[in-house]
Amino acid sequence: MDCDTPVIAAVEGLAIGIGTTLLLHCDSVITGRSATFKTAFVDLGLVPEAASTVTMPLHLGARRAADLLLMGEVLKGAEARECGLASKVVDDGTALDEALAQATRLAGKPRDALRASKRLMRAPWRDQVKEALEREREVFSQRLRSEDCQNALNRLSRR
């Protein structure tokens, strides 16, 4: 959250729960075509985390965020790009190489200008994100001990 250096993520395969929500804190997300994104918090009797209750609506819009966070819909690579979760979709097996190439391009730019630009871009909603982290942490902890969550986890362990 407070990192001034641009953060680039490469996603191949499954990004479930925090594997998806952490991407909302990245500056660039490169994904393989068959990457799969899912948040199943509500299905598990939990609530979203990693400030995704603020960052997902900011990045994807309120309705698309509800589809993912409340309905638990699954996204594939191209869909993630279309809705704003991913920056770029590449052939499977090349996401890391593309992310490293992007990092190399960024490394050639003036460092102070990059950092200042990132701070300015995030300033309008930085406090909202920090507050969301605290609210979510408290409710997530309560939900972990809830009967709903315990029942959901027990059903999963019997599979």
N, C-alpha and C positions, 0 to 999 in steps of 0.2 A: 504494500500500500504506500509506503513512504520511499520506495526505491526511485531515485531520480534517473537511473540509467534505464534506457529502453529494454523491455523484457520481451523476448520472442519465444513462442512455444511451437513445438512440432508435435502433431498428434497423428498416430497410426494406431489402428485397433480400437479398443474400447476406452471411452472416457465417461466413467459413471460417477454420479454424485459430485464429490469435490474435484474429481478429474475434469468435470465440465465447469463447475462454478469458479475454480481458480483461473480458468482461461479468461474470465471477465476482467481480471486484473492485469492481463498481459497487453502489451501495445500492439503486438502482431501475433496472429495464430495461423500457422501453416498446417493444413490437414490433408491427409491422404483421402482419396475418393471414397474408400470404404470405411473410413473412420466412423464410429458410432458414438453418439452423445446422448446421455440419458440422466435425468435426475428423478429418483424414486423416493424422495423424502416423505411425501404425504402417504405413499403406499406403505411405508414402513412405520407410520405413526409419528413421524418426525416433522421438522420444519426445515426449510432451506438454510444454508449456512454460507460462510465466506462473503457476507454482505450481498449475496445474490438477490435478496429482496429489493435492493436498490440498484445494483449494477446491471442485472438482467433487463429490467424494464428500460433503463437508460440506453443500453446497447441494442436491444431487440424490440422495444416497444412493449406496452402493458399487456396486450392480448397475446402476443407470441410468448412473452415471459410466463403468462398464466398457462398456456399450452404445455410448456416445459415443466414449470415448477409445481403446478397444481394437478394437471392431467398426467404428467409423467411421460409425455410423448417422446418418441425417439427421433433423432435427426441423423442423417448421413452427411458425409462430407460436403456435397454440393448444397444441400439444404442449409447447412451451418453457414456457408458463405452467403447464401441468399438472404438469410435473416439477420446477419451481422455478428454471429458468434465467431466465425472464422474470417480471416483476411484473404486467404488464398487457398485454392484447392489444387493439389498436384497429384501426379500418378502415385499409387501406393509404392512404398519403399523409397520415396524421394523427399519426403517431408523434412527430415533432419538435414539433408544436404541443402535444401532450399533455405531452411532457417539459418544454417551456418553461413550461407552466401549472403543472406540479408544482414546478418550480424557483422560480417566483414565489411559490407557497404556502409553500415552505420558507424563502424569503428574508424572509418576514414573521414568522418565528418567532425567539425569542431565540437569537442566534448561539452564545453560549457553551454554552448548554444542548444545542443540536444537536451541537456538536463533542464535548462531554463524553459525550453519549449514544453517539455513534458510536465513540469510543475504548473505552467500556465494552463495547459489543456485540462488538467485534473482539478485545478483550484475550484471551479464552480460547484463540484459535488464531493469534494474530499471529506468535509465534515459529515455529510450525510452517510457516506460509506463507513466512516469510523463509528458513528452512532449505530448504524445497522449491525455492524460486527458485534457490538456489545449486546444489543437487543436479541439478536439471533443466538448468541452464545448462551444467554440465560434461558431462553425458551427451549433451545435444543437440549440443554442439560435436563430440564424438567421433562421434556418429551421422552428422552431416553429411558426414564424411570416409569413412564406411563404404561398402563395396561395395554393400550393399543399397540405400542411399540413392542412390548414383550411378546404379545400374541403374534405379531408379524414376524419377529425374529424366530420364534419357535416354529412357525410354519416353514420358514426358510431352512431351518436346521433339519427338518424332517424330510426334506426333498432328497 
